[in-house]
Amino acid sequence: MTKVVIYTDFDGTVTSRAGSKAVFTPFYQSLLVGYEEGKTQDYKRTPMKSVDAIQELFVTKFGEYTEQFDFNKPDADMLMAPSAVQFFHELLANDQVSINIVTRNRSEYVNALFKYQGFSDSEINKLTFMESGFKFEDVDRDLKVRDLRGQRPSSLYILDDARSDFLAMRDAARLNSYTDEQTKAFNKEPGQFEWNLYLDDVKADILRPEALIVEPNTEHQDSLTTEPSTSASSTQTTDVDLRVAGIFNLGTSTIQRSDEHAQSTPQQEITDGQNSTVVIQAHVSDEAPNNHPQPKSVLPDNTKTQQTPPLTSNSSPAKIMATMAGLGFSLAFIVGFALVASGVFAPFGLGLIGATILGAVLGAHTALITGVFGLIIDIARQPSPNAGPKLNTDNSIQSCSSIISLRGLGGKAPVSQSDAPVAHFPGVLLVEHSSKEYSTADQSTSPTLESFKPD
C-alpha cells in the first residue's frame, strides 16, 4: 500500500533552470520536429522527434552521462542534479512511494531527460505525469481518487519553485483534509532543493508505524458513547459485547431497531419532548465487573413547558352545563309559580296545575339557554388547539435528542465542501533571443509564443 505520495514540479525544481528559461532555448527547440535555427516553435503542441533522435541530441549537447559527469558544462542546469537522480532511483524502487510529476512541460521531454541520465524504462513507467497546467485541479483530483479507492496515504510531499503553483498544490491537500503535519511542502529557488534530505525524510516516513488515519467521511459512525471505556487493541477481541436497541416514537408512527439477542440489561433513557424516546441497552458479559453506577432517566428542560395540568372534575363541560341548567330551571320554575300564585294570571283561569306547567316550561327553556352559555364558557377556558407548547430550542437539548436519535439509525449531517479552483494560469511568456527581445505588445503578434509557462 502506498504510504507516501510525492507531487513535484520538474523544471526549476528537479532541475536547476526554470521552465520559462528552458523551453525556448535552442537546444529544447532542436528537439521539436521542423526545427530551424532562429525559429521558435510552440514547445507544448509541436511534435517532438523520435526517442532515439532525442537521445542523440542529448549526447551531442552534453556528452555521455556518467557518475563523473561535469555539471559545470554550459546549460547543464537543465539536467537533474546528482542528489535528485539518487532520490528518484531509490524511491522508484519502493512500492510504498508514488511519484507524480506535476508540470507545464511535456512528458516526452521529461521521459527523455530521465532516460539520458540513466533511468531504465521500468523506472520511468512508474512515474505519473500531470501536465494539464492546472496544478490545483490535478492534485485535488488525484487525492479524491485515492480516497475513493481506500488508498489514502499517511504523508504527502509537495515541491515547486513557483510560489503560486506551490500554494495551489498545498491548498488541494488541505481541501482533502490533510493536516500540515501530514504534508511536507517545500518552495525554494531553482537549484536550492535539498533532495538528499528529502530522501531521508521519505525513508523515515516509510519505516514509521502507520498511525490511525481519521477519514473525512463519517458515514459509518453510528455508535453512541455514553460512558468512558478503557482502550483495547484493534487486533484483539474484548469481553464487552454492546447491543443497542433504539426505539423512536415519532408522532403516531414508531420505528424500532433492536438486536435479535438483546437481553434485559441496564438502560439509559433520553427523552425529547412527549413522543420521542431513545432507549440504549448495553450488554456486558459476566466476566467483566460492573463498576459503573446505574444510569438514570434524564428529562430535558423543555418537557416542563409541555406538561399541561389536567382539568379538575368540577370544571368538566358536562358538570358545568348541568349546574347551569339546574340553576336556570329552579329559578324559572319558582318565578313562574310565584307569578301564577300572585294572581297575575288569574283572569286567564290558571290554577295550581297551570302554575306548575308554566314554571316547568319556563324552567326548561331557561335551563337550555344557561346550559349553552355554560358550554361557551368552558370552550373559552380551553387552550387553543393550534397553540402548541414552546419547545426549548437550546442546542444542548437538541444534540441530546434528535441528533443522537438519527446517529443511532446511521444518519449524519451533510458536510459542505467548497471545491473552488484556484486561477493560477500564467500569462504569455517572454521569449528571450540573443539579438532581440519581444515586448509585451509584440507578443500578441508573434505566432511562436506559448500562452502558459512550463515548470
C-alpha positions in Angstrom: 0.0 0.0 0.0 1.2 3.5 -0.8 2.2 5.4 2.3 4.0 8.4 0.8 2.8 10.4 -2.3 5.1 13.0 -3.9 3.9 15.9 -6.0 6.8 17.7 -7.6 7.3 20.2 -10.3 10.1 19.5 -12.8 11.8 22.5 -14.4 13.3 24.6 -11.7 12.6 22.0 -9.0 14.1 18.7 -10.1 16.4 20.7 -12.5 18.1 23.9 -11.7 16.6 26.0 -14.5 13.0 27.4 -14.5 10.8 26.3 -17.3 10.4 29.7 -18.9 14.1 29.8 -19.4 14.4 26.2 -20.7 11.7 25.6 -23.4 12.7 28.5 -25.7 16.4 27.7 -25.7 17.9 26.5 -29.0 18.6 23.0 -27.5 15.0 22.5 -26.4 13.7 23.8 -29.8 16.1 21.5 -31.6 14.1 18.5 -30.1 11.0 19.6 -32.0 10.0 18.4 -35.5 10.6 21.2 -38.1 13.3 23.0 -36.1 15.2 25.7 -37.9 17.9 27.8 -36.4 16.5 31.1 -35.2 12.9 29.8 -35.4 10.9 29.4 -32.2 8.0 26.9 -32.2 5.2 26.0 -29.8 7.0 23.9 -27.3 3.8 22.3 -26.0 2.0 21.3 -29.2 4.7 20.9 -31.8 5.5 17.2 -32.2 8.9 16.0 -30.8 11.4 14.0 -32.7 11.8 10.2 -32.1 13.1 8.8 -28.9 16.4 7.8 -30.5 16.9 11.1 -32.2 16.3 13.0 -29.0 18.9 10.8 -27.1 21.4 11.5 -29.9 20.8 15.3 -29.4 21.3 15.0 -25.6 24.6 13.1 -26.2 25.7 15.7 -28.8 24.9 18.5 -26.4 26.2 17.2 -23.1 28.2 14.1 -23.9 27.8 10.7 -22.3 26.2 10.8 -18.9 28.2 9.0 -16.2 28.6 9.2 -12.4 31.6 11.6 -13.0 29.5 13.9 -15.2 30.7 17.5 -15.1 27.8 19.8 -14.2 29.8 22.9 -14.9 29.2 22.5 -18.6 27.1 25.1 -20.4 23.3 24.5 -20.0 24.0 21.7 -17.5 21.5 23.3 -15.2 18.8 21.9 -17.5 19.7 18.4 -16.2 18.8 16.8 -12.9 21.2 17.3 -10.0 23.1 14.2 -8.7 21.1 14.3 -5.4 17.8 14.3 -7.4 19.0 11.4 -9.5 19.7 9.4 -6.4 16.4 10.4 -4.9 14.4 9.1 -7.8 16.5 5.9 -8.2 15.9 4.8 -4.7 12.2 5.7 -4.3 11.1 4.4 -7.7 12.2 1.0 -6.5 9.8 1.2 -3.5 6.2 0.3 -4.0 5.2 2.3 -0.9 6.0 5.6 -2.7 4.1 7.2 -5.5 5.9 9.9 -7.5 3.9 12.4 -9.5 5.5 14.9 -11.9 3.1 18.0 -11.9 4.4 20.2 -14.7 3.5 22.5 -17.6 6.3 20.9 -19.6 5.6 17.8 -21.7 6.0 14.2 -20.6 8.1 13.3 -23.7 10.8 15.7 -22.7 10.8 14.6 -19.1 11.0 11.0 -20.1 13.9 11.7 -22.5 15.8 13.5 -19.7 15.3 10.6 -17.3 16.4 8.2 -19.9 19.5 10.2 -20.7 20.5 10.3 -17.1 20.5 6.5 -16.7 16.9 5.5 -15.7 15.5 2.3 -17.1 12.2 2.0 -18.9 10.7 0.2 -15.9 11.6 3.0 -13.6 10.3 5.7 -16.0 7.0 3.8 -16.3 6.4 4.2 -12.6 6.3 8.0 -12.9 2.9 9.6 -13.1 2.6 12.8 -15.2 0.1 15.6 -14.6 0.7 18.1 -17.4 -2.6 19.9 -17.8 -1.1 23.2 -16.4 -3.8 23.4 -13.7 -1.9 22.1 -10.7 -4.7 22.6 -8.1 -7.2 20.5 -10.1 -4.6 17.9 -10.9 -3.6 17.3 -7.3 -7.2 17.6 -6.0 -8.5 15.0 -8.5 -5.7 12.6 -7.7 -6.3 12.8 -3.9 -10.0 12.3 -4.3 -9.5 9.2 -6.4 -7.1 7.7 -3.8 -9.8 8.3 -1.1 -12.4 6.6 -3.2 -10.1 3.6 -3.7 -9.3 3.4 0.0 -5.6 4.3 -0.7 -5.3 7.4 1.5 -1.5 7.9 2.1 -0.1 8.9 5.5 2.3 11.5 4.2 2.4 14.0 1.3 5.4 15.8 -0.2 4.8 19.0 -2.3 7.7 20.7 -4.1 7.7 23.6 -6.5 9.9 26.6 -7.3 6.9 28.8 -8.4 5.1 30.3 -5.4 1.6 30.3 -7.0 1.8 26.7 -8.1 3.2 25.7 -4.7 0.3 27.3 -2.9 -2.2 25.7 -5.4 -1.0 22.2 -4.7 -0.8 22.8 -0.9 -4.4 24.1 -1.0 -5.6 21.0 -2.8 -4.0 18.9 0.0 -5.7 20.9 2.7 -9.1 20.7 0.9 -8.8 17.0 1.1 -8.3 17.1 4.9 -4.5 16.6 5.0 -3.0 18.4 8.0 0.2 20.4 8.0 1.8 17.5 10.0 0.9 15.1 7.2 2.1 17.4 4.4 5.7 18.4 3.9 5.8 21.3 1.4 8.9 23.0 0.0 9.1 26.2 -2.0 12.6 27.2 -2.9 14.5 28.9 -5.7 15.7 26.8 -8.7 18.8 24.8 -7.7 18.2 25.2 -3.9 16.2 22.0 -3.3 17.9 19.6 -0.9 17.0 16.2 -2.4 19.3 14.2 -0.1 17.4 15.5 3.0 14.0 14.8 1.4 15.2 11.2 0.7 16.0 10.7 4.3 12.6 12.1 5.4 10.7 9.8 3.0 12.6 6.8 4.2 11.7 7.7 7.8 8.0 8.1 6.9 8.0 4.6 5.2 9.5 3.0 8.3 7.3 4.9 10.7 4.4 2.7 12.1 1.2 3.6 10.4 -1.0 5.7 12.7 -4.7 5.8 12.8 -6.0 7.9 9.9 -9.3 9.7 10.5 -11.3 9.7 7.3 -13.2 12.9 6.5 -16.2 10.8 5.6 -18.1 9.6 8.8 -20.9 7.6 7.2 -20.2 4.5 9.4 -20.1 6.4 12.7 -23.4 5.0 14.1 -22.4 4.2 17.7 -23.2 6.2 20.8 -20.8 6.5 23.6 -22.4 7.2 27.0 -19.7 6.0 29.4 -15.9 6.3 29.2 -14.3 3.0 28.4 -10.8 1.7 28.5 -9.0 1.4 25.2 -8.4 -2.0 23.7 -6.2 -3.2 20.8 -7.9 -3.2 17.4 -6.5 -6.7 16.8 -7.9 -8.3 20.0 -11.4 -9.3 20.9 -12.8 -8.0 24.1 -15.2 -9.4 26.6 -17.6 -6.5 26.1 -20.5 -7.0 23.7 -22.6 -4.0 23.2 -26.1 -4.3 21.8 -28.1 -1.2 21.1 -31.8 -1.2 20.8 -33.3 2.0 19.7 -37.0 2.9 19.9 -38.0 6.1 18.3 -41.6 7.3 18.8 -42.3 9.9 16.2 -46.0 11.1 16.5 -48.2 8.2 15.8 -45.6 6.1 13.9 -43.0 4.0 15.6 -39.6 3.0 14.3 -38.0 0.2 16.3 -34.4 -1.1 15.8 -33.2 -3.9 18.1 -30.8 -6.8 18.2 -32.2 -10.2 17.9 -30.3 -11.3 21.0 -31.0 -8.2 23.1 -31.4 -9.1 26.7 -32.9 -7.3 29.7 -30.0 -5.2 30.9 -29.3 -1.7 32.3 -30.8 1.1 30.3 -30.2 4.7 29.7 -33.2 6.8 28.5 -33.0 10.1 26.9 -36.4 11.7 26.3 -37.1 14.5 23.9 -40.5 16.1 24.3 -43.6 13.9 24.8 -43.3 11.5 22.0 -39.6 10.9 21.3 -37.7 8.4 23.4 -34.3 6.7 22.8 -33.5 3.6 24.8 -29.9 2.4 24.8 -29.2 -1.0 26.2 -25.6 -2.1 26.9 -25.0 -5.9 27.5 -21.8 -6.6 29.5 -20.5 -10.2 29.8 -20.5 -11.9 33.1 -16.7 -11.8 33.2 -16.5 -8.0 33.2 -17.0 -6.4 36.6 -19.9 -4.0 36.8 -18.4 -1.0 38.5 -20.5 1.7 36.7 -23.4 3.2 38.5 -26.9 2.5 37.2 -27.8 5.1 34.6 -30.8 7.3 35.4 -33.5 8.7 33.2 -32.8 12.2 32.0 -35.6 14.6 31.0 -34.7 17.7 29.1 -35.8 21.0 30.5 -38.3 21.7 27.7 -40.6 18.9 29.0 -41.6 21.2 31.8 -43.3 23.5 29.3 -45.1 20.6 27.6 -46.9 19.2 30.6 -50.4 20.8 30.8 -52.3 20.2 34.1 -55.5 18.2 33.6 -58.9 19.8 34.2 -60.5 19.2 37.6 -63.6 17.2 37.9 -65.6 20.3 38.8 -64.7 22.1 35.6 -65.7 19.3 33.1 -68.1 20.5 30.3 -70.9 18.1 31.4 -70.9 19.3 35.0 -70.8 23.0 34.1 -73.7 22.5 31.7 -75.7 20.5 34.3 -75.1 23.0 37.0 -76.1 26.0 34.9 -79.2 24.2 33.5 -80.3 23.1 37.0 -79.9 26.6 38.4 -81.8 28.1 35.5 -84.6 25.6 35.7 -85.0 26.1 39.5 -85.1 29.9 39.3 -87.6 29.9 36.3 -89.9 27.4 38.0 -90.0 29.4 41.2 -90.6 32.7 39.3 -93.4 31.1 37.2 -95.1 29.5 40.1 -94.9 32.8 42.1 -96.5 34.8 39.2 -99.4 32.4 39.0 -99.9 32.3 42.8 -99.9 36.1 43.0 -103.0 36.3 40.7 -101.3 37.9 37.8 -102.7 35.1 35.5 -106.0 34.7 37.4 -108.0 36.3 34.6 -106.8 33.5 32.3 -108.1 30.8 34.7 -104.7 29.3 35.6 -104.8 27.2 38.8 -102.2 25.2 40.7 -101.6 22.7 37.9 -101.3 25.5 35.3 -98.8 27.3 37.5 -96.7 24.1 37.8 -96.8 23.6 34.0 -95.9 27.2 33.3 -93.0 27.1 35.8 -91.7 23.8 34.2 -91.9 25.3 30.7 -90.0 28.4 31.7 -87.5 26.4 33.7 -86.8 24.1 30.7 -86.2 26.9 28.3 -84.0 28.7 30.8 -82.1 25.5 31.5 -81.3 25.1 27.8 -80.1 28.7 27.4 -78.0 28.6 30.6 -76.5 25.2 29.6 -75.4 26.6 26.2 -74.0 29.6 28.0 -72.0 27.2 30.3 -70.7 25.3 27.3 -69.5 28.6 25.7 -67.7 29.5 29.0 -66.0 26.0 29.1 -64.8 26.3 25.5 -63.4 29.8 26.1 -61.4 28.4 29.1 -59.8 25.6 27.0 -56.3 26.3 25.4 -56.2 26.9 21.6 -55.6 23.5 19.8 -53.2 25.3 17.4 -51.1 26.9 20.0 -48.6 24.2 20.9 -46.1 24.5 23.8 -43.0 26.4 23.0 -40.1 23.9 23.0 -36.8 24.8 24.4 -34.5 25.2 21.3 -31.3 25.0 23.3 -28.5 23.4 21.3 -27.5 21.1 24.1 -31.0 19.6 24.3 -31.3 19.2 20.6 -28.0 17.4 20.5 -29.1 15.1 23.3 -32.3 14.0 21.4 -32.8 14.4 17.7 -29.1 14.2 16.6 -28.5 11.2 18.9 -31.6 9.5 17.5 -30.5 10.0 13.9 -27.0 8.8 14.7 -28.4 5.6 16.2 -30.0 4.9 12.8 -26.7 5.6 11.0 -27.5 9.1 9.8 -25.2 12.0 9.5 -25.3 15.7 8.9 -24.2 16.6 5.3 -20.8 18.3 5.1 -20.5 21.0 2.6 -17.1 21.2 0.9 -16.0 24.1 -1.1 -14.1 23.0 -4.2 -13.2 26.4 -5.7 -10.5 26.1 -8.3 -7.6 28.4 -8.0 -7.0 30.5 -11.0 -3.3 30.5 -11.4 -2.8 30.0 -15.2 0.1 32.4 -16.1 0.2 34.9 -18.9 2.1 34.9 -22.1 5.8 34.2 -21.7 8.6 36.5 -22.8 10.8 34.8 -25.4 14.5 35.6 -25.0 16.7 35.9 -28.0 20.3 36.8 -28.1 19.7 39.5 -30.7 16.2 40.7 -29.9 13.6 40.7 -27.1 9.9 41.0 -27.7 8.0 43.4 -25.7 4.6 42.7 -24.1 2.8 44.3 -27.0 4.8 42.3 -29.6 3.6 39.0 -28.0 0.1 39.4 -29.4 1.5 39.3 -33.0 4.1 36.6 -32.5 2.8 33.1 -33.6 5.5 31.3 -31.7 4.9 32.4 -28.2 3.2 30.0 -25.7 0.3 31.0 -23.6 1.5 29.4 -20.4 4.7 28.9 -18.5 6.2 25.3 -18.0 7.6 24.3 -14.7 
